[in-house]
Amino acid sequence: MRLFAGTQWDQPPKCDRCGKLVEECQCEPLPPPPAPQIPPAEQTARLTVEKRRKGKVVTLIRGLPSVGNDLPTLLTRLKSECGVGGTLRDDELELQGDLRERASAVLTKIGYRVK
Protein backbone atom coordinates (compact mmCIF):
# COMPACT_ATOMS: atom_id res chain seq x y z
CA MET A 1 0.00 0.00 0.00
CA ARG A 2 1.30 3.43 -0.93
CA LEU A 3 1.65 6.23 1.61
CA PHE A 4 -1.17 8.43 0.29
CA ALA A 5 -3.29 5.74 -1.41
CA GLY A 6 -6.88 6.91 -1.82
CA THR A 7 -6.18 10.61 -1.09
CA GLN A 8 -5.73 13.63 -3.34
CA TRP A 9 -1.90 13.33 -2.98
CA ASP A 10 -1.80 9.76 -4.24
CA GLN A 11 0.64 9.38 -7.13
CA PRO A 12 0.81 6.01 -8.86
CA PRO A 13 4.33 4.57 -9.16
CA LYS A 14 6.27 5.28 -12.35
CA CYS A 15 9.07 3.39 -14.06
CA ASP A 16 12.51 4.85 -13.36
CA ARG A 17 13.76 4.12 -16.88
CA CYS A 18 10.90 5.18 -19.19
CA GLY A 19 8.79 7.42 -16.91
CA LYS A 20 5.51 5.64 -17.72
CA LEU A 21 3.14 4.22 -15.12
CA VAL A 22 4.28 0.84 -13.86
CA GLU A 23 1.14 -0.80 -15.26
CA GLU A 24 1.89 0.60 -18.76
CA CYS A 25 5.67 0.07 -18.71
CA GLN A 26 7.12 -2.24 -21.38
CA CYS A 27 10.70 -2.22 -20.06
CA GLU A 28 12.51 -5.50 -19.54
CA PRO A 29 13.02 -6.32 -15.86
CA LEU A 30 16.51 -5.66 -14.59
CA PRO A 31 18.63 -8.74 -13.91
CA PRO A 32 19.36 -9.35 -10.24
CA PRO A 33 22.73 -8.04 -9.08
CA PRO A 34 25.40 -10.71 -8.74
CA ALA A 35 26.06 -11.99 -5.25
CA PRO A 36 29.22 -10.51 -3.74
CA GLN A 37 32.11 -12.95 -3.87
CA ILE A 38 34.33 -13.39 -0.83
CA PRO A 39 38.02 -13.71 -1.79
CA PRO A 40 39.49 -17.12 -0.93
CA ALA A 41 42.32 -15.50 1.06
CA GLU A 42 39.78 -14.22 3.59
CA GLN A 43 38.29 -17.67 4.28
CA THR A 44 39.44 -20.68 6.24
CA ALA A 45 38.48 -24.20 5.20
CA ARG A 46 38.42 -26.81 7.96
CA LEU A 47 39.19 -30.36 6.88
CA THR A 48 38.06 -33.33 8.92
CA VAL A 49 37.73 -37.06 8.31
CA GLU A 50 34.61 -38.92 9.33
CA LYS A 51 33.96 -42.63 9.38
CA ARG A 52 30.56 -43.63 8.08
CA ARG A 53 28.52 -46.81 8.05
CA LYS A 54 30.15 -49.96 6.69
CA GLY A 55 33.63 -48.50 7.29
CA LYS A 56 33.43 -45.81 4.61
CA VAL A 57 35.71 -42.82 5.19
CA VAL A 58 34.70 -39.32 4.07
CA THR A 59 36.71 -36.08 4.04
CA LEU A 60 34.58 -33.09 5.07
CA ILE A 61 35.40 -29.50 4.17
CA ARG A 62 33.60 -27.06 6.44
CA GLY A 63 33.72 -23.36 7.19
CA LEU A 64 33.02 -22.03 3.69
CA PRO A 65 29.74 -20.07 3.55
CA SER A 66 27.44 -20.75 0.62
CA VAL A 67 26.79 -17.01 0.23
CA GLY A 68 29.83 -15.49 -1.42
CA ASN A 69 31.18 -18.81 -2.72
CA ASP A 70 30.40 -21.01 -5.67
CA LEU A 71 30.49 -24.28 -3.73
CA PRO A 72 29.30 -26.55 -6.60
CA THR A 73 32.14 -25.32 -8.83
CA LEU A 74 34.65 -25.71 -6.00
CA LEU A 75 33.40 -29.26 -5.36
CA THR A 76 33.74 -30.12 -9.06
CA ARG A 77 37.32 -28.85 -9.09
CA LEU A 78 38.21 -30.78 -5.92
CA LYS A 79 36.63 -33.98 -7.26
CA SER A 80 38.46 -33.76 -10.58
CA GLU A 81 41.86 -32.89 -9.09
CA CYS A 82 41.59 -35.56 -6.38
CA GLY A 83 40.07 -38.15 -8.71
CA VAL A 84 37.23 -39.12 -6.38
CA GLY A 85 33.49 -38.71 -5.97
CA GLY A 86 31.82 -36.33 -3.60
CA THR A 87 28.73 -34.34 -2.77
CA LEU A 88 27.53 -31.07 -1.28
CA ARG A 89 25.40 -31.34 1.87
CA ASP A 90 24.35 -28.50 4.16
CA ASP A 91 27.20 -26.17 3.08
CA GLU A 92 29.73 -28.96 3.60
CA LEU A 93 31.79 -30.48 0.83
CA GLU A 94 32.18 -34.25 1.12
CA LEU A 95 34.88 -36.18 -0.69
CA GLN A 96 35.05 -39.97 -0.69
CA GLY A 97 38.11 -41.29 1.14
CA ASP A 98 40.79 -39.80 3.38
CA LEU A 99 42.03 -36.95 1.19
CA ARG A 100 43.15 -34.36 3.70
CA GLU A 101 46.57 -33.85 2.09
CA ARG A 102 45.33 -33.66 -1.52
CA ALA A 103 42.34 -31.45 -0.69
CA SER A 104 44.55 -29.21 1.44
CA ALA A 105 47.02 -28.81 -1.44
CA VAL A 106 44.24 -27.96 -3.92
CA LEU A 107 42.57 -25.46 -1.57
CA THR A 108 45.92 -23.82 -0.77
CA LYS A 109 46.66 -23.55 -4.50
CA ILE A 110 43.31 -21.80 -5.02
CA GLY A 111 44.11 -19.40 -2.16
CA TYR A 112 42.09 -20.66 0.82
CA ARG A 113 43.58 -20.92 4.29
CA VAL A 114 43.36 -24.51 5.54
CA LYS A 115 43.16 -25.88 9.08
N, C-alpha and C positions, 0 to 999 in steps of 0.2 A: 504494500500500500504506500502510495506517495504521501509526502508531508501535507500537502494542501488538497488532497483528492476530494472532489465534490464541492469545492469553494470557488470563489471568483478568481483566486490566485493560482488555481490548478493549471500547470503546464505539462502536457504530455511529454514523455521522454523522446529525445531526438537522437539520431545516429551521429556519432562524433566525426565520421568520415564524410558522409554525404549531406548531412543537415536535414534529411527528411525525417518524418515521424518513424518510430521504430516499427510500427505495423506496416508502413509502406516501403521500408528500406529493402533494397535488393543487393546490398553488399554481402560479399562472402564473409562468413565468420572468421575471426582471427584464429590462427593456430595457437594452441596453448604454449606458454613459454617453456623452454626446456628446463628440466630440473637441474639445480646447481650441482656440479660435480665436486666432490671433495678430493683434493690431491692425495695420491697414495702415500706420500711422505708424511702426511698428517694423521695417518691411521695405523693402528697396531692390530695385526692379526694374531690370534692365539690358537696355537695348534695343540690338539690333544688326540690321544688314541683311546678308542673305546672298544671293548669286546662285546659282541652281540651274541644272539642265540646261535647255537650250533658251532661255536668257536670262531665266528667270523670277526675279523678285525676291521675297524673303520677309522680313518683319520678325519677328525672334525676341525674345521677352520671357523672360529667364532670371532666376534668383535668387530665385524665389518657391517655397518648399517646398510639397509637396503636403499634408503633414501640417500642419494649422492653417490651411489655405486651402481655399476652394471654387473650385478652378481651372476646372471646367467652367462654373460660373455666371459667373465673371470673363471667360472666353473669350466666352461668349454676349453679355455686355454690350459687350465691346470690338468684336465683330463687328457688332453692331447699331448702335452709335454711329459706327463707322468706315465702315459700309456695304460690308463686304468679307467674303470667306470666310476660314476659318481652321481650325486643328486643334490638338489637344493631343498632344504626343509627348514622352515621357520627361521630364515636369515642365517642359516648355518650351511656351509658347504661340506658335503660328505664325499670322501674319496675311499674307494675300496682298497683295503690293505694298510699296512703300516708305512706311510710315505712321508713321515715328518721331515726327513732330510731333503728329499726331492721337492716337496711342496714349499719348504722353507727357501730353498735355492731359487725356485721360480718366483715366489712372492718378493724376495729380496731383489731379484733382477728387475721386476716390474717397478719396485720402489717402495713397497710396504715395509714397515717395521714388523719384525716377527718375534714373538715370545713363545 
